[in-house]
Amino acid sequence: MEASMSKETAKQQKKINKIVIVGGGTAGWMTAATLAKVLGKNYCDIRLIESDQIGTVSVGEATIPQISLFNKILGIDENDFVKKTKGSFKLGIEFIDWTKKGGAYMHPFGDHGTNMDAIQFHHYWLKMHQQGKTPDLEEYSLSAVAARQGKFMRPQNMGNSPLSQINYAFHFDATLYADFLRDYSVERGVNRTEGKVVDVSLRNSDGFIDSLLLESGERVEGDLFVDCTGFKALLIEGAMKTGFIDWSDVLPCDTAVAMPCMARENDVLHPYTQAKAQKTGWIWRIPLQHRVGNGYVYPSKFLSDEDAVKTLTEQMEGEPIGEPNFLRWKTGVRKQGWNKNCIAIGLSAGFVEPLESTGLHLIQSAIAKFMGLFPHQGFEQIDIDTYNAQAKTELEYIRDFIVLHYKATDRDDSEFWRYCQNMKISDRLQAKMDLYQANGRIYRQDTELFNETSWLAVMHGQGLTPSGYHPLVDALSEDEVARRLQHIHGVIHKSVETMPMHKDFIAKHGLGS
């Protein structure tokens, strides 16, 4: 009996010997780089199959601060990374014309003000703002103020100064980043194969992937397969028929056209992304060192491709570089991001459009969850179920945050915006909005990506107005609240005065391309 159990345990614990990643691009090479770093050269064979004939989806040119953690885990030098990807720094996202035409607000990285007496800062601000006695919310955010002035620096070791708390992300060329990670991965033992997968063989016994057939005629076997084939989802959906949960009822945009242009030499290099709402959908602007990334995200049922290209071209500051690049998708999530011995990472797992620059974060988050539940050849179902539950919940939280931008608006000047105003949203999002509109309360749920600062910035920016504020704010006199707010405002603005211009910071540190 004991011998039998030992044999069974040994069988189940047989380690993964061959990992096959299908698809390069950002998702594929981020996955390969992490596996190479964590597993090392001797644990197992890591192979990535990609074809130079298949273009990559480069919507990941703007990021959120969590990308820094990913680079640190890999041991990547930040200066080297910025230089090789022709990158720039990012302090937040400016939303233009979302609440109403002519309006704009900043979703900054980093806090607004500072909490006082265990009460969130914004409640003190709300009390005075409701009386018209204080400037707008973003005036209390160092990231927002610096972004508006075109300034940037890394955080400094200066104690309680706001300059110690600078939170930032990056803009970069996604193709160059993938190339950067490819070199990193190959140096650490990842085997790259140029080729196209033309057939996927499943085991009759259990439906696991057995092998891949390449266009060259080579058959590639593996223990674990990672699907990084983008919207095509060649393995997880094409072969395994996993299924998809459609969210296009609340996120109707299903198309984007991208057209970069040259940056004007004397323009300020903005340390923030711009998202400008249109009558139908929205246009992004992402400033890199050598060019400006532009794109128009829109729903195909409300706008033609021709009209989208025309509108985008008219709003670009320079001549386009290359022909329009169209991307088409369905918003939603795979029913199982991990199915048997196949895990989907990146666009193959799900997509909620690039409005809050979450694409690359979802890749690194999926990788982190997967590494925490890394399997042996037994592929325990409880591990798979745990991963899928976590991944789905995370994407649902992000979906709700993005839906907020469309739902909470005064715009009714087109069929698209009227649809957004009237669409049914999740009970969880409705509860968040109701809670804020009552007395300005905001709570971060579980491990959701966006924190209280982000929800505050967007709910306030989108025009939601609380009826009141936290009652314990009244424990301080109005004069004392006003004095403290004035002090915080002054400290933030004096701190920004000491910061260099974004373009000068890049030049000073030799980060230019």
TORKOL-860783 format. One record per residue (C-alpha): x, y, z. Coordinates in pm, 1 decimal, decimal comma. Example, Ala and Ser with C-alpha at 12.3 -4.5 7.8 and 13.67 -1.06 7.14 Angstrom:
<atoms>
<atom <1230,0 -450,0 780,0>>;
<atom <1367,0 -106,0 714,0>>;
</atoms>
This chain:
<atoms>
<atom <0,0 0,0 0,0>>;
<atom <272,1 249,0 102,4>>;
<atom <487,0 151,3 -196,0>>;
<atom <191,0 201,7 -425,7>>;
<atom <126,4 547,8 -283,9>>;
<atom <491,8 645,4 -321,0>>;
<atom <492,2 540,4 -683,6>>;
<atom <175,3 737,0 -751,9>>;
<atom <317,8 1044,7 -577,7>>;
<atom <639,4 1019,8 -775,2>>;
<atom <442,6 990,7 -1095,7>>;
<atom <228,4 1294,0 -1018,0>>;
<atom <523,4 1507,5 -909,5>>;
<atom <719,1 1454,9 -1232,0>>;
<atom <846,7 1798,9 -1320,6>>;
<atom <779,2 1997,7 -1635,4>>;
<atom <1060,5 1931,3 -1882,1>>;
<atom <947,4 2119,6 -2193,0>>;
<atom <765,5 2454,5 -2209,5>>;
<atom <651,8 2575,3 -2550,8>>;
<atom <546,5 2939,5 -2594,0>>;
<atom <356,9 3014,5 -2915,5>>;
<atom <376,4 3376,5 -3026,4>>;
<atom <637,6 3641,2 -2956,9>>;
<atom <543,7 4004,1 -2917,7>>;
<atom <529,7 4157,1 -2573,9>>;
<atom <329,9 3876,9 -2408,9>>;
<atom <548,9 3599,1 -2543,0>>;
<atom <880,1 3756,0 -2458,0>>;
<atom <769,0 3883,1 -2115,7>>;
<atom <668,9 3523,9 -2038,3>>;
<atom <991,6 3380,6 -2178,0>>;
<atom <1206,6 3632,6 -1990,6>>;
<atom <1038,0 3554,7 -1657,9>>;
<atom <1063,6 3179,2 -1704,0>>;
<atom <1429,7 3212,0 -1800,1>>;
<atom <1503,6 3430,0 -1497,6>>;
<atom <1312,6 3224,9 -1240,4>>;
<atom <1374,8 2871,6 -1368,8>>;
<atom <1729,3 2920,8 -1492,1>>;
<atom <1892,3 2729,7 -1775,7>>;
<atom <1889,2 2387,1 -1614,7>>;
<atom <1533,1 2337,0 -1489,2>>;
<atom <1365,8 2269,5 -1822,6>>;
<atom <1373,9 2345,3 -2194,7>>;
<atom <1197,8 2672,5 -2286,0>>;
<atom <1111,8 2721,9 -2650,9>>;
<atom <935,8 3015,1 -2815,4>>;
<atom <786,4 2983,4 -3163,7>>;
<atom <714,4 3300,3 -3358,5>>;
<atom <697,4 3410,7 -3717,9>>;
<atom <839,3 3733,8 -3855,4>>;
<atom <554,3 3718,7 -4109,3>>;
<atom <294,2 3770,0 -3837,2>>;
<atom <273,2 4127,6 -3710,7>>;
<atom <244,8 4200,4 -3339,4>>;
<atom <-24,1 4407,9 -3173,1>>;
<atom <148,6 4713,0 -3031,3>>;
<atom <-119,5 4872,0 -2815,7>>;
<atom <101,4 4844,4 -2509,9>>;
<atom <299,5 5163,2 -2557,4>>;
<atom <164,2 5315,9 -2237,6>>;
<atom <194,4 5147,5 -1900,7>>;
<atom <108,0 5180,3 -1532,5>>;
<atom <366,4 5188,1 -1248,8>>;
<atom <360,8 4811,7 -1185,5>>;
<atom <582,0 4761,8 -1494,2>>;
<atom <877,1 4887,5 -1286,0>>;
<atom <838,8 4590,9 -1052,0>>;
<atom <849,0 4351,8 -1346,1>>;
<atom <1169,3 4505,9 -1477,6>>;
<atom <1325,9 4495,9 -1129,1>>;
<atom <1243,4 4125,7 -1089,3>>;
<atom <1426,2 4059,9 -1416,1>>;
<atom <1718,7 4273,9 -1300,8>>;
<atom <1677,6 4514,9 -1592,9>>;
<atom <1857,4 4847,1 -1564,4>>;
<atom <1593,7 5118,3 -1599,8>>;
<atom <1815,9 5362,6 -1786,3>>;
<atom <1916,7 5095,3 -2035,6>>;
<atom <1551,7 4996,7 -2080,9>>;
<atom <1433,1 5355,4 -2143,1>>;
<atom <1712,9 5423,2 -2390,9>>;
<atom <1670,0 5103,8 -2592,1>>;
<atom <1291,0 5136,9 -2616,9>>;
<atom <1305,7 5512,0 -2699,1>>;
<atom <1091,0 5556,3 -2393,4>>;
<atom <960,0 5847,8 -2194,1>>;
<atom <814,1 5877,7 -1844,3>>;
<atom <448,8 5885,0 -1748,7>>;
<atom <284,1 6048,4 -1446,9>>;
<atom <-76,9 5979,6 -1538,8>>;
<atom <-348,2 6000,0 -1804,1>>;
<atom <-536,5 6309,9 -1914,5>>;
<atom <-898,8 6252,5 -2013,1>>;
<atom <-1035,5 6516,9 -2249,0>>;
<atom <-1403,7 6569,4 -2338,3>>;
<atom <-1522,6 6263,1 -2145,9>>;
<atom <-1763,1 6427,4 -1902,4>>;
<atom <-1863,4 6700,2 -2143,3>>;
<atom <-1708,2 6861,5 -2447,4>>;
<atom <-1446,5 7113,1 -2340,8>>;
<atom <-1374,9 6945,4 -2006,7>>;
<atom <-1054,1 6769,2 -1901,1>>;
<atom <-914,6 6597,3 -1595,0>>;
<atom <-603,7 6405,9 -1492,7>>;
<atom <-590,5 6053,3 -1353,1>>;
<atom <-253,0 6084,2 -1178,8>>;
<atom <-24,8 5823,6 -1032,8>>;
<atom <39,1 5885,2 -665,6>>;
<atom <-180,0 6026,8 -389,8>>;
<atom <-391,5 6337,3 -358,3>>;
<atom <-272,1 6531,2 -55,7>>;
<atom <-212,3 6334,5 260,8>>;
<atom <-450,3 6159,6 498,5>>;
<atom <-520,7 6334,2 829,9>>;
<atom <-632,1 6181,4 1158,9>>;
<atom <-693,2 5845,1 986,3>>;
<atom <-942,4 6011,4 749,1>>;
<atom <-875,6 6012,4 374,0>>;
<atom <-756,8 6349,7 246,2>>;
<atom <-1030,7 6391,9 -7,7>>;
<atom <-1301,6 6415,1 259,4>>;
<atom <-1142,3 6733,9 394,5>>;
<atom <-1112,0 6862,3 42,6>>;
<atom <-1475,3 6772,9 -30,3>>;
<atom <-1603,0 6976,3 263,6>>;
<atom <-1426,9 7289,5 143,5>>;
<atom <-1486,9 7224,1 -226,8>>;
<atom <-1861,0 7195,0 -173,6>>;
<atom <-1842,9 7550,6 -36,9>>;
<atom <-1631,1 7674,6 -326,1>>;
<atom <-1339,6 7745,8 -90,7>>;
<atom <-1063,0 7530,6 -242,8>>;
<atom <-905,6 7463,4 -586,0>>;
<atom <-982,4 7152,0 -792,9>>;
<atom <-871,4 6811,0 -672,1>>;
<atom <-575,9 6769,9 -908,3>>;
<atom <-412,9 7080,3 -758,9>>;
<atom <-333,2 6857,6 -460,6>>;
<atom <-157,1 6590,6 -664,9>>;
<atom <214,1 6633,5 -730,9>>;
<atom <189,5 6398,8 -1030,6>>;
<atom <-95,4 6597,3 -1185,7>>;
<atom <64,6 6938,4 -1128,5>>;
<atom <403,8 6820,7 -1259,8>>;
<atom <243,2 6653,5 -1561,3>>;
<atom <57,2 6971,1 -1657,7>>;
<atom <385,8 7164,5 -1645,4>>;
<atom <577,2 6903,8 -1847,2>>;
<atom <808,3 6818,7 -1556,4>>;
<atom <952,7 6490,8 -1430,7>>;
<atom <1207,0 6342,7 -1191,7>>;
<atom <1250,0 6014,4 -1010,1>>;
<atom <1165,0 6008,8 -636,8>>;
<atom <1424,3 6158,6 -404,4>>;
<atom <1516,2 6046,5 -53,5>>;
<atom <1374,9 6353,4 118,5>>;
<atom <1173,4 6225,7 413,6>>;
<atom <813,5 6350,3 415,5>>;
<atom <852,4 6560,7 102,5>>;
<atom <614,3 6479,1 -186,4>>;
<atom <932,1 6440,6 -394,5>>;
<atom <994,1 6116,6 -204,8>>;
<atom <663,4 5973,5 -326,5>>;
<atom <677,6 6021,8 -705,0>>;
<atom <503,1 5730,0 -872,4>>;
<atom <559,4 5682,4 -1244,5>>;
<atom <531,0 5452,1 -1541,9>>;
<atom <659,3 5463,1 -1899,1>>;
<atom <572,1 5518,6 -2260,5>>;
<atom <779,4 5305,6 -2493,1>>;
<atom <791,6 5138,0 -2831,6>>;
<atom <629,3 4799,5 -2767,5>>;
<atom <811,0 4635,4 -3057,7>>;
<atom <1147,5 4754,9 -2925,0>>;
<atom <1053,4 4629,5 -2577,4>>;
<atom <974,3 4285,0 -2718,7>>;
<atom <1310,1 4287,2 -2900,6>>;
<atom <1482,0 4392,5 -2577,8>>;
<atom <1324,4 4101,8 -2387,8>>;
<atom <1398,1 3859,9 -2670,2>>;
<atom <1769,9 3935,1 -2643,5>>;
<atom <1742,4 3901,7 -2264,5>>;
<atom <1564,8 3565,4 -2293,4>>;
<atom <1789,5 3411,9 -2559,0>>;
<atom <2097,8 3507,5 -2355,5>>;
<atom <1947,9 3306,6 -2068,4>>;
<atom <1878,2 2992,4 -2263,4>>;
<atom <1540,0 3037,7 -2431,7>>;
<atom <1533,7 2869,1 -2773,2>>;
<atom <1365,5 3080,6 -3041,7>>;
<atom <1216,1 2903,2 -3343,1>>;
<atom <1108,7 3092,7 -3652,6>>;
<atom <793,9 2927,8 -3776,9>>;
<atom <413,9 2917,5 -3805,4>>;
<atom <193,3 2665,6 -3629,7>>;
<atom <-40,7 2499,2 -3881,5>>;
<atom <-190,2 2222,2 -3665,6>>;
<atom <-239,5 2136,6 -3298,7>>;
<atom <-264,5 1773,1 -3187,5>>;
<atom <-469,0 1689,9 -2877,6>>;
<atom <-437,6 1365,9 -2680,5>>;
<atom <-742,4 1143,9 -2728,0>>;
<atom <-727,5 1030,0 -2367,1>>;
<atom <-770,7 1366,1 -2191,3>>;
<atom <-774,5 1651,3 -2446,3>>;
<atom <-432,6 1783,9 -2342,1>>;
<atom <-211,3 1935,1 -2612,9>>;
<atom <30,3 1671,3 -2732,3>>;
<atom <225,9 1851,3 -3004,3>>;
<atom <231,0 2131,4 -3261,0>>;
<atom <294,1 2096,4 -3633,7>>;
<atom <494,6 2379,2 -3791,1>>;
<atom <470,1 2494,2 -4150,5>>;
<atom <822,2 2356,4 -4201,1>>;
<atom <696,3 2005,9 -4120,5>>;
<atom <862,0 1992,5 -3778,5>>;
<atom <652,6 1850,0 -3493,2>>;
<atom <708,9 2017,9 -3155,6>>;
<atom <618,8 1828,8 -2837,9>>;
<atom <586,6 1978,6 -2492,0>>;
<atom <459,1 1930,0 -2138,7>>;
<atom <321,6 2283,1 -2099,7>>;
<atom <204,7 2519,3 -2373,5>>;
<atom <165,6 2897,4 -2340,2>>;
<atom <-68,2 3069,9 -2586,6>>;
<atom <60,6 3418,7 -2668,9>>;
<atom <-100,5 3436,1 -3013,6>>;
<atom <-303,4 3749,0 -2940,3>>;
<atom <-666,0 3783,9 -3040,9>>;
<atom <-632,1 3471,8 -3259,6>>;
<atom <-598,5 3252,5 -2945,7>>;
<atom <-467,3 2970,8 -3165,0>>;
<atom <-423,1 2712,7 -2888,0>>;
<atom <-664,1 2801,7 -2607,5>>;
<atom <-959,7 2866,2 -2837,3>>;
<atom <-869,2 2751,5 -3188,2>>;
<atom <-766,1 2402,8 -3078,9>>;
<atom <-915,0 2358,9 -2732,0>>;
<atom <-1249,9 2540,7 -2781,6>>;
<atom <-1233,1 2682,0 -2430,3>>;
<atom <-1510,6 2939,3 -2472,1>>;
<atom <-1537,5 3315,1 -2415,4>>;
<atom <-1744,3 3547,1 -2193,8>>;
<atom <-1852,3 3846,4 -2402,8>>;
<atom <-1850,4 4192,3 -2236,9>>;
<atom <-1924,1 4399,1 -2545,9>>;
<atom <-2261,9 4504,4 -2398,1>>;
<atom <-2076,6 4735,5 -2155,4>>;
<atom <-1757,7 4786,6 -2359,5>>;
<atom <-1885,5 4823,7 -2716,1>>;
<atom <-1560,4 4949,2 -2872,5>>;
<atom <-1424,3 4662,5 -3083,7>>;
<atom <-1179,9 4826,2 -3325,4>>;
<atom <-874,1 5047,8 -3317,2>>;
<atom <-670,6 5208,6 -3591,4>>;
<atom <-314,1 5306,5 -3501,8>>;
<atom <-102,2 5560,6 -3690,5>>;
<atom <210,5 5704,5 -3532,0>>;
<atom <351,5 6037,0 -3648,2>>;
<atom <675,3 6228,8 -3603,7>>;
<atom <705,8 6444,3 -3295,1>>;
<atom <755,0 6817,7 -3345,3>>;
<atom <1108,2 6910,2 -3243,3>>;
<atom <1025,1 7200,5 -3012,6>>;
<atom <714,0 7053,7 -2850,8>>;
<atom <699,7 6986,7 -2478,3>>;
<atom <751,5 6615,4 -2413,9>>;
<atom <441,0 6550,4 -2206,5>>;
<atom <495,5 6303,2 -1920,8>>;
<atom <142,2 6170,1 -1954,7>>;
<atom <-87,7 5985,8 -2193,4>>;
<atom <-388,8 6160,1 -2344,7>>;
<atom <-727,6 6002,2 -2414,3>>;
<atom <-959,2 6237,0 -2601,3>>;
<atom <-1323,9 6137,4 -2630,9>>;
<atom <-1492,5 6172,9 -2970,2>>;
<atom <-1856,7 6162,6 -3075,4>>;
<atom <-1789,3 5791,9 -3113,2>>;
<atom <-1507,8 5632,0 -2909,9>>;
<atom <-1179,9 5803,7 -2822,9>>;
<atom <-832,6 5890,1 -2953,8>>;
<atom <-506,1 5818,3 -2772,7>>;
<atom <-183,5 6017,4 -2784,3>>;
<atom <134,8 5860,8 -2646,2>>;
<atom <452,4 6074,3 -2660,8>>;
<atom <776,7 5882,0 -2720,2>>;
<atom <1119,7 6032,9 -2775,4>>;
<atom <1121,3 5979,6 -3151,9>>;
<atom <754,8 5981,2 -3242,6>>;
<atom <401,5 6018,0 -3116,7>>;
<atom <176,2 5714,0 -3093,0>>;
<atom <-178,7 5788,4 -3211,2>>;
<atom <-481,1 5566,0 -3232,1>>;
<atom <-858,0 5575,4 -3247,9>>;
<atom <-1062,4 5323,4 -3046,9>>;
<atom <-1423,6 5291,9 -3165,6>>;
<atom <-1722,5 5059,1 -3203,9>>;
<atom <-1762,1 4934,2 -3561,5>>;
<atom <-2142,7 4938,3 -3533,3>>;
<atom <-2138,1 5316,1 -3479,3>>;
<atom <-1845,3 5426,7 -3699,0>>;
<atom <-1689,1 5316,4 -4028,5>>;
<atom <-1317,0 5250,7 -4069,6>>;
<atom <-1294,4 5528,1 -4330,0>>;
<atom <-1444,7 5789,0 -4098,5>>;
<atom <-1218,6 5674,0 -3814,6>>;
<atom <-903,4 5718,0 -4025,8>>;
<atom <-1023,0 6059,9 -4143,4>>;
<atom <-1094,8 6179,9 -3787,5>>;
<atom <-764,7 6048,2 -3653,0>>;
<atom <-560,6 6200,0 -3933,8>>;
<atom <-724,7 6540,4 -3886,7>>;
<atom <-629,3 6546,4 -3516,5>>;
<atom <-266,9 6433,0 -3550,6>>;
<atom <4,1 6697,5 -3516,9>>;
<atom <221,5 6555,9 -3792,3>>;
<atom <225,8 6340,2 -4102,1>>;
<atom <153,6 5973,4 -4030,3>>;
<atom <436,6 5720,7 -4035,9>>;
<atom <316,1 5429,0 -4244,3>>;
<atom <-30,2 5304,6 -4330,7>>;
<atom <-320,1 5269,4 -4085,5>>;
<atom <-291,0 4954,6 -3871,3>>;
<atom <-632,2 4812,2 -3780,4>>;
<atom <-687,1 4598,9 -3470,8>>;
<atom <-1015,2 4415,5 -3414,0>>;
<atom <-1131,7 4237,8 -3099,0>>;
<atom <-1420,0 4134,4 -2880,5>>;
<atom <-1407,6 4259,5 -2522,4>>;
<atom <-1434,2 3989,5 -2262,8>>;
<atom <-1248,8 3707,8 -2094,8>>;
<atom <-1171,3 3345,3 -2177,4>>;
<atom <-1385,3 3103,6 -1970,6>>;
<atom <-1060,3 2940,3 -1865,5>>;
<atom <-734,6 3126,0 -1908,7>>;
<atom <-565,1 2803,3 -1805,5>>;
<atom <-714,5 2489,4 -1960,5>>;
<atom <-546,9 2151,4 -1902,8>>;
<atom <-179,7 2196,2 -2008,2>>;
<atom <-234,7 2525,7 -2190,8>>;
<atom <-230,2 2874,0 -2040,1>>;
<atom <-322,2 3188,8 -2231,9>>;
<atom <-124,3 3503,7 -2151,6>>;
<atom <-192,7 3843,3 -2303,0>>;
<atom <-465,3 3917,9 -2554,9>>;
<atom <-542,2 3547,7 -2601,0>>;
<atom <-675,5 3540,9 -2241,4>>;
<atom <-906,3 3841,5 -2267,5>>;
<atom <-919,7 4212,2 -2343,8>>;
<atom <-1091,8 4521,0 -2205,3>>;
<atom <-950,8 4787,0 -2441,9>>;
<atom <-645,3 5007,3 -2375,2>>;
<atom <-815,8 5305,2 -2205,2>>;
<atom <-627,0 5275,5 -1873,4>>;
<atom <-310,0 5117,5 -2016,0>>;
<atom <-368,8 4784,1 -1842,0>>;
<atom <-258,9 4552,5 -2124,9>>;
<atom <100,2 4498,1 -2013,2>>;
<atom <-0,1 4482,5 -1647,4>>;
<atom <-238,6 4195,7 -1720,8>>;
<atom <47,3 4010,2 -1887,8>>;
<atom <278,2 4048,5 -1589,3>>;
<atom <-5,7 3974,3 -1347,1>>;
<atom <-90,9 3652,6 -1532,3>>;
<atom <275,1 3551,9 -1528,5>>;
<atom <298,3 3619,6 -1152,7>>;
<atom <-15,2 3413,3 -1076,6>>;
<atom <106,8 3133,1 -1299,6>>;
<atom <451,5 3122,8 -1139,7>>;
<atom <289,7 3105,0 -797,1>>;
<atom <87,4 2803,3 -913,6>>;
<atom <354,2 2655,6 -1140,6>>;
<atom <254,9 2294,1 -1212,4>>;
<atom <415,3 1955,9 -1232,8>>;
<atom <305,9 1711,2 -1499,9>>;
<atom <13,0 1604,6 -1283,0>>;
<atom <-157,2 1942,7 -1346,3>>;
<atom <-368,4 1956,7 -1029,2>>;
<atom <-715,5 2085,8 -1114,3>>;
<atom <-736,6 2288,0 -793,5>>;
<atom <-430,3 2488,8 -906,2>>;
<atom <-590,8 2553,1 -1242,9>>;
<atom <-925,8 2649,6 -1087,9>>;
<atom <-754,9 2886,5 -843,2>>;
<atom <-565,5 3059,1 -1123,8>>;
<atom <-877,8 3096,5 -1337,5>>;
<atom <-1086,2 3237,5 -1054,2>>;
<atom <-818,8 3494,3 -967,1>>;
<atom <-760,3 3597,9 -1328,0>>;
<atom <-1131,9 3637,3 -1401,8>>;
<atom <-1194,5 3842,9 -1087,5>>;
<atom <-902,0 4072,1 -1162,2>>;
<atom <-1028,1 4139,5 -1512,6>>;
<atom <-1381,7 4202,2 -1385,5>>;
<atom <-1249,1 4471,0 -1148,3>>;
<atom <-1057,4 4636,1 -1433,3>>;
<atom <-1363,7 4610,0 -1659,4>>;
<atom <-1576,1 4794,2 -1403,2>>;
<atom <-1320,1 5071,5 -1368,7>>;
<atom <-1307,5 5124,7 -1744,1>>;
<atom <-1686,8 5108,0 -1780,6>>;
<atom <-1707,2 5393,1 -1526,5>>;
<atom <-1550,6 5629,1 -1783,5>>;
<atom <-1830,6 5559,3 -2029,4>>;
<atom <-2123,5 5533,6 -1790,2>>;
<atom <-2063,2 5841,1 -1573,3>>;
<atom <-2092,1 6113,8 -1836,7>>;
<atom <-2311,5 6406,2 -1928,8>>;
<atom <-2246,5 6353,0 -2299,2>>;
<atom <-2557,6 6270,3 -2500,7>>;
<atom <-2452,0 6423,6 -2831,4>>;
<atom <-2437,8 6097,5 -3026,8>>;
<atom <-2595,1 5755,4 -3049,3>>;
<atom <-2278,8 5610,1 -2894,9>>;
<atom <-2285,2 5824,2 -2580,3>>;
<atom <-2659,7 5776,9 -2534,1>>;
<atom <-2600,7 5401,1 -2548,3>>;
<atom <-2327,5 5430,1 -2283,7>>;
<atom <-2544,7 5641,2 -2053,7>>;
<atom <-2826,0 5386,1 -2064,2>>;
<atom <-2634,7 5056,4 -2057,0>>;
<atom <-2678,1 4826,2 -1758,0>>;
<atom <-2363,9 4799,5 -1547,8>>;
<atom <-2256,9 4546,4 -1286,4>>;
<atom <-2408,4 4565,2 -937,7>>;
<atom <-2057,0 4604,7 -797,5>>;
<atom <-1982,9 4914,3 -1005,8>>;
<atom <-2323,6 5064,6 -928,3>>;
<atom <-2258,5 5014,1 -556,7>>;
<atom <-1919,3 5189,6 -583,8>>;
<atom <-2080,3 5485,8 -757,9>>;
<atom <-2366,8 5502,6 -507,7>>;
<atom <-2128,3 5483,8 -211,6>>;
<atom <-1920,1 5771,1 -346,7>>;
<atom <-2220,2 5985,9 -433,7>>;
<atom <-2361,0 5948,7 -83,1>>;
<atom <-2072,5 6071,8 131,1>>;
<atom <-1759,7 6044,5 -83,7>>;
<atom <-1657,0 5703,7 46,4>>;
<atom <-1424,9 5483,2 -159,3>>;
<atom <-1299,1 5137,5 -72,2>>;
<atom <-1051,7 4917,7 -253,1>>;
<atom <-1199,0 4570,0 -284,2>>;
<atom <-979,5 4268,5 -219,7>>;
<atom <-682,7 4278,0 -456,5>>;
<atom <-832,2 4498,8 -728,1>>;
<atom <-572,1 4680,3 -936,3>>;
<atom <-697,4 5037,5 -909,6>>;
<atom <-674,9 5194,8 -565,0>>;
<atom <-877,3 5466,1 -392,9>>;
<atom <-674,8 5743,1 -559,8>>;
<atom <-761,2 5614,0 -906,2>>;
<atom <-1130,9 5570,9 -831,8>>;
<atom <-1143,7 5918,8 -679,4>>;
<atom <-972,1 6081,7 -977,0>>;
<atom <-1205,6 5922,5 -1230,0>>;
<atom <-1531,1 5951,7 -1036,8>>;
<atom <-1463,2 6318,4 -962,7>>;
<atom <-1332,3 6378,0 -1313,4>>;
<atom <-1638,6 6214,9 -1470,1>>;
<atom <-1867,2 6447,7 -1281,5>>;
<atom <-1995,8 6235,7 -992,3>>;
<atom <-2073,5 6465,2 -699,0>>;
<atom <-2103,2 6340,6 -339,3>>;
<atom <-2388,7 6475,5 -130,7>>;
<atom <-2167,8 6491,7 175,3>>;
<atom <-1835,9 6389,8 327,8>>;
<atom <-1702,2 6185,9 619,3>>;
<atom <-1869,2 6330,4 932,4>>;
<atom <-1549,1 6307,2 1139,0>>;
<atom <-1399,4 6583,5 925,1>>;
<atom <-1609,7 6818,2 1137,7>>;
<atom <-1395,5 6730,9 1437,8>>;
<atom <-1159,8 6997,7 1303,8>>;
<atom <-1268,1 7357,1 1273,2>>;
<atom <-1325,8 7490,3 924,1>>;
<atom <-1037,7 7733,3 969,7>>;
<atom <-803,9 7446,1 1062,1>>;
<atom <-912,1 7241,1 759,5>>;
<atom <-857,4 7542,4 533,4>>;
<atom <-513,8 7603,0 686,2>>;
<atom <-404,8 7243,2 634,9>>;
<atom <-529,2 7231,7 275,9>>;
<atom <-350,4 7556,8 196,0>>;
<atom <-27,5 7417,5 344,5>>;
<atom <-50,2 7093,2 142,8>>;
<atom <-124,3 7287,8 -175,6>>;
<atom <175,1 7514,1 -118,4>>;
<atom <415,6 7226,4 -47,1>>;
<atom <311,0 7042,7 -363,4>>;
<atom <351,7 7345,1 -588,7>>;
<atom <688,7 7443,2 -436,9>>;
<atom <806,9 7085,0 -486,8>>;
<atom <708,2 7091,7 -854,0>>;
<atom <902,3 7416,4 -898,5>>;
<atom <1224,5 7226,5 -819,8>>;
<atom <1160,5 6954,9 -1078,9>>;
<atom <1329,3 6964,9 -1422,5>>;
<atom <1145,2 6955,1 -1752,1>>;
<atom <1075,8 6602,1 -1870,8>>;
<atom <1283,7 6640,1 -2187,7>>;
<atom <1574,8 6788,7 -1987,5>>;
<atom <1565,8 6497,2 -1740,6>>;
<atom <1598,1 6247,9 -2025,0>>;
<atom <1884,8 6441,8 -2179,7>>;
<atom <2069,0 6488,6 -1848,1>>;
<atom <2065,5 6116,7 -1772,7>>;
<atom <2170,9 6013,7 -2122,4>>;
<atom <1843,9 5836,3 -2193,9>>;
<atom <1794,2 5982,2 -2539,5>>;
<atom <1779,8 5756,7 -2840,3>>;
</atoms>
